[in-house]
Amino acid sequence: MEKLVSLCKRRGFVFQSSEIYGGLNGCWDYGPLGVELLRNVKEEWWRTMTSREDIEGIDASILMHPRVWEASGHVENFTDPMVDCKECKARFRADQIEDAMCGNNAYKGRKAHKCQAEGKFTEARQFNLMFRTFVGPVEEAGSAVYLRPETAQGIYVNFLNVQSSSRQKPPFGIAQIGKAFRNEINTKNFLFRTREFEQMEMQFFVKPGTDEEWFNYWKERRMQWFLGLGIGSEKLQYHRHEPDKLAHYAKDAFDIEYLFPFGWGEIEGIHNRTDFDLSRHEQFSGKAMKYFDEQSKERYTPYIIETSAGASRSFMAFLVDAYREEEAPTSDGKMELRVVMHFHPRLAPIKAAVFPLVNRDGMPEIAQKLETALRASFKVFYDDSGAVGRRYRRQDEIGTPFCLTIDSQTLEDQTVTVRERDTMVQERIGIDRAAAYVREKLHA
């Protein structure tokens, strides 16, 4: 993780938020490469979901009526048990003491549970994770609202709006990508647990009695999505929630977990939420949230199968999974260590790099013309600095799948050398075929 965090800062994937002021714990900024990778992850998810005829998209507001969070159970149940150390004043989640480290620098490396055993902790108290703010000029109880802790509720309250305007019939889904905010007691493990993050959620509305079938369907489909974008099956697993560990709204729940350097961690949850959410919003709002089937003349409250992926956590899983240190040959036949990010080509922040072999003989002009042609379709990088081998290594380190080099042979026959990142194999193609070549490889 230390090597990966260092690479992220050095190459422009992720920066500490407000770093020049000492940083803000649990908040991160996505740099030039990071924002491209994150956008590609979200676009792959969005395309997978909304290319189906039975899923519609939505973008709900971050600020919602406070009664939404009463109905959803967040005001009452969205809490963590919190304890403070009386000595060093550090704050901990009471249910995670076993994994926590003492906050006193004098006891570096000491486990927090030893401090607990010595009676240094306060009694546990419940801490609500929602950020609170106010609408309007006066900060009073009547104007209090919350930054949403999840994106799902914006879908539920718009269920009938989307259903009627799109003329969908259950089973159908509503997809959304958006920011969520949680005032975590302890943030940790880089992007894994943060206070501001993005979610990719799809809520699938089904007729009661068909929910288990659709739950199993989406559980398998979501696992295949990660596998299809290059993550090995040995790094992914299902974790089923035990009956006594289920959330208050859930009938059944599985997490898709990825094997991070610090251990298995959830990157997506698939939940059978029954009719809890729509029933609660009907109860609290006084508005009917049932679906009427014109054909059968049946009126019912749909069950909801939820697929909830963390865009930030998925980003981190793809980042960790791509990182490799490998032995590679140099131009003089020796071996050296190369760092390479083996991103799936569709996720790679930069799809192709263009190099003139030397900065003379008209090569830069041809290379720049090729770069301009490719940039119309892909994110492209132009590099004319240093030996071509060094330029390859720089692109390997950011995961660029294809490097195209203009050389003396280009001047003779209008061909370019294409070098593939993972195999380092080179081949020559006509310069006029370059864009089509890259496009075919991206969608192979």
LINQUI-V732541 format. One record per residue. N is the residue number from 1. RES is the residue in one letter. OMEGA is omega in radians with two decimals (* if undefined). Layout:
BEGIN
<<N	RES	OMEGA> <N	RES	OMEGA>>
END
This chain:
BEGIN
<<1	M	3.13> <2	E	3.11> <3	K	-3.11> <4	L	3.13> <5	V	3.11> <6	S	3.11> <7	L	-3.11> <8	C	3.13> <9	K	-3.05> <10	R	-3.05> <11	R	3.00> <12	G	3.03> <13	F	-3.06> <14	V	3.07> <15	F	3.00> <16	Q	3.13> <17	S	3.08> <18	S	-3.01> <19	E	-3.09> <20	I	3.07> <21	Y	-3.13> <22	G	3.08> <23	G	3.03> <24	L	-3.03> <25	N	3.08> <26	G	3.13> <27	C	-3.05> <28	W	3.09> <29	D	3.10> <30	Y	-3.13> <31	G	-3.07> <32	P	3.12> <33	L	-3.13> <34	G	-3.11> <35	V	3.08> <36	E	3.11> <37	L	3.14> <38	L	3.11> <39	R	3.13> <40	N	3.08> <41	V	-3.11> <42	K	3.14> <43	E	3.08> <44	E	3.12> <45	W	-3.09> <46	W	3.13> <47	R	3.14> <48	T	-3.10> <49	M	-2.94> <50	T	3.01> <51	S	3.07> <52	R	3.14> <53	E	-3.09> <54	D	3.10> <55	I	3.10> <56	E	3.12> <57	G	3.10> <58	I	3.02> <59	D	-3.06> <60	A	-3.13> <61	S	3.06> <62	I	3.11> <63	L	-3.13> <64	M	3.10> <65	H	-3.08> <66	P	3.12> <67	R	3.07> <68	V	-3.05> <69	W	2.97> <70	E	-3.13> <71	A	-3.08> <72	S	-3.11> <73	G	-3.09> <74	H	3.13> <75	V	-3.08> <76	E	-2.94> <77	N	-3.03> <78	F	-3.06> <79	T	2.99> <80	D	3.07> <81	P	-3.05> <82	M	3.04> <83	V	3.08> <84	D	3.00> <85	C	-3.10> <86	K	-3.06> <87	E	-3.06> <88	C	3.10> <89	K	3.09> <90	A	-3.06> <91	R	-3.07> <92	F	2.90> <93	R	-3.05> <94	A	-3.12> <95	D	-3.14> <96	Q	-3.10> <97	I	-3.08> <98	E	-3.09> <99	D	-3.02> <100	A	3.10> <101	M	3.13> <102	C	-3.13> <103	G	-3.13> <104	N	-3.13> <105	N	3.12> <106	A	3.14> <107	Y	-3.07> <108	K	-3.14> <109	G	-3.12> <110	R	3.11> <111	K	-3.09> <112	A	-3.10> <113	H	3.07> <114	K	3.06> <115	C	3.11> <116	Q	3.14> <117	A	3.14> <118	E	3.06> <119	G	-3.08> <120	K	-3.05> <121	F	3.02> <122	T	3.02> <123	E	-3.14> <124	A	3.06> <125	R	-3.08> <126	Q	-3.09> <127	F	3.14> <128	N	-3.01> <129	L	-3.10> <130	M	3.01> <131	F	-3.12> <132	R	3.05> <133	T	-3.05> <134	F	3.07> <135	V	-3.14> <136	G	-3.01> <137	P	-3.06> <138	V	3.11> <139	E	3.13> <140	E	-3.03> <141	A	-3.09> <142	G	-3.13> <143	S	-3.12> <144	A	3.02> <145	V	-3.10> <146	Y	2.88> <147	L	-3.00> <148	R	3.08> <149	P	3.07> <150	E	-3.12> <151	T	-2.99> <152	A	-3.04> <153	Q	3.07> <154	G	3.07> <155	I	-3.06> <156	Y	-3.09> <157	V	3.10> <158	N	-3.08> <159	F	-3.08> <160	L	3.08> <161	N	-3.12> <162	V	-3.09> <163	Q	-3.09> <164	S	-3.10> <165	S	-3.14> <166	S	-3.14> <167	R	3.06> <168	Q	3.07> <169	K	3.07> <170	P	0.10> <171	P	3.03> <172	F	-3.07> <173	G	3.03> <174	I	-3.07> <175	A	3.13> <176	Q	2.97> <177	I	-3.14> <178	G	-3.13> <179	K	3.01> <180	A	-2.99> <181	F	3.10> <182	R	-3.11> <183	N	-3.07> <184	E	3.07> <185	I	3.11> <186	N	2.99> <187	T	-3.09> <188	K	3.02> <189	N	3.00> <190	F	-3.07> <191	L	-3.00> <192	F	3.12> <193	R	-3.08> <194	T	-3.12> <195	R	3.09> <196	E	-3.05> <197	F	3.10> <198	E	3.10> <199	Q	3.01> <200	M	-3.02> <201	E	3.01> <202	M	3.12> <203	Q	-3.04> <204	F	-3.03> <205	F	-3.03> <206	V	3.07> <207	K	3.08> <208	P	-3.09> <209	G	3.07> <210	T	-3.00> <211	D	-3.11> <212	E	3.09> <213	E	-3.14> <214	W	3.08> <215	F	3.13> <216	N	3.12> <217	Y	-3.08> <218	W	3.06> <219	K	-3.14> <220	E	-3.12> <221	R	-3.10> <222	R	3.05> <223	M	-3.12> <224	Q	3.12> <225	W	3.12> <226	F	3.12> <227	L	-3.11> <228	G	3.11> <229	L	2.90> <230	G	3.12> <231	I	-3.11> <232	G	-3.10> <233	S	-3.14> <234	E	3.14> <235	K	-3.12> <236	L	3.06> <237	Q	2.99> <238	Y	2.97> <239	H	-3.11> <240	R	3.09> <241	H	3.08> <242	E	-3.09> <243	P	-3.11> <244	D	3.13> <245	K	-3.11> <246	L	3.03> <247	A	-3.04> <248	H	-3.09> <249	Y	-2.88> <250	A	2.97> <251	K	3.11> <252	D	-3.11> <253	A	3.01> <254	F	2.93> <255	D	2.86> <256	I	-3.08> <257	E	3.07> <258	Y	-3.14> <259	L	3.08> <260	F	3.07> <261	P	3.13> <262	F	3.11> <263	G	-3.13> <264	W	3.11> <265	G	-3.11> <266	E	3.00> <267	I	3.08> <268	E	3.06> <269	G	3.04> <270	I	-3.00> <271	H	2.93> <272	N	-3.02> <273	R	-3.08> <274	T	3.12> <275	D	-3.05> <276	F	-2.98> <277	D	-3.12> <278	L	3.12> <279	S	3.14> <280	R	3.13> <281	H	3.04> <282	E	-3.12> <283	Q	-3.03> <284	F	-3.10> <285	S	-3.05> <286	G	3.13> <287	K	3.13> <288	A	-3.14> <289	M	-3.11> <290	K	3.07> <291	Y	3.10> <292	F	3.13> <293	D	-3.08> <294	E	-3.06> <295	Q	-3.09> <296	S	-3.08> <297	K	-3.12> <298	E	3.09> <299	R	-3.11> <300	Y	3.03> <301	T	-3.09> <302	P	2.92> <303	Y	-3.09> <304	I	2.97> <305	I	-3.05> <306	E	2.90> <307	T	-3.03> <308	S	-3.14> <309	A	3.01> <310	G	3.07> <311	A	-3.14> <312	S	3.13> <313	R	3.08> <314	S	3.05> <315	F	-3.11> <316	M	3.12> <317	A	3.11> <318	F	3.13> <319	L	3.14> <320	V	-3.07> <321	D	-3.08> <322	A	-2.98> <323	Y	3.08> <324	R	2.93> <325	E	-3.00> <326	E	2.99> <327	E	-3.12> <328	A	3.14> <329	P	3.03> <330	T	-3.11> <331	S	3.14> <332	D	3.04> <333	G	3.11> <334	K	3.12> <335	M	3.07> <336	E	3.13> <337	L	3.02> <338	R	3.00> <339	V	-3.10> <340	V	3.07> <341	M	-3.07> <342	H	3.08> <343	F	2.89> <344	H	-3.08> <345	P	-3.12> <346	R	3.12> <347	L	-3.05> <348	A	-3.13> <349	P	3.10> <350	I	-3.05> <351	K	-3.09> <352	A	3.03> <353	A	-3.13> <354	V	-3.13> <355	F	2.79> <356	P	-3.10> <357	L	3.06> <358	V	-3.09> <359	N	3.10> <360	R	3.06> <361	D	3.11> <362	G	-3.12> <363	M	3.13> <364	P	-3.13> <365	E	3.11> <366	I	-3.14> <367	A	-3.14> <368	Q	3.09> <369	K	3.10> <370	L	3.12> <371	E	3.14> <372	T	3.14> <373	A	-3.13> <374	L	-3.06> <375	R	3.09> <376	A	-3.08> <377	S	-3.01> <378	F	2.95> <379	K	-3.01> <380	V	3.10> <381	F	3.11> <382	Y	-3.10> <383	D	3.10> <384	D	-3.03> <385	S	3.05> <386	G	3.11> <387	A	-3.06> <388	V	3.09> <389	G	3.09> <390	R	3.13> <391	R	3.05> <392	Y	-3.09> <393	R	3.13> <394	R	3.13> <395	Q	3.06> <396	D	-3.04> <397	E	3.08> <398	I	3.00> <399	G	3.13> <400	T	-3.02> <401	P	-3.06> <402	F	3.04> <403	C	-3.12> <404	L	-3.07> <405	T	3.04> <406	I	-3.11> <407	D	-3.07> <408	S	3.13> <409	Q	3.08> <410	T	-3.13> <411	L	-3.10> <412	E	-2.99> <413	D	3.10> <414	Q	3.01> <415	T	3.10> <416	V	3.05> <417	T	3.04> <418	V	3.14> <419	R	-3.09> <420	E	-3.02> <421	R	-2.97> <422	D	-3.10> <423	T	-3.04> <424	M	3.09> <425	V	-3.14> <426	Q	3.04> <427	E	3.14> <428	R	3.09> <429	I	3.06> <430	G	-3.10> <431	I	3.13> <432	D	3.12> <433	R	-2.98> <434	A	-3.11> <435	A	3.14> <436	A	3.13> <437	Y	-3.13> <438	V	-3.13> <439	R	3.13> <440	E	-3.13> <441	K	-3.13> <442	L	-3.06> <443	H	3.13> <444	A	*>>
END
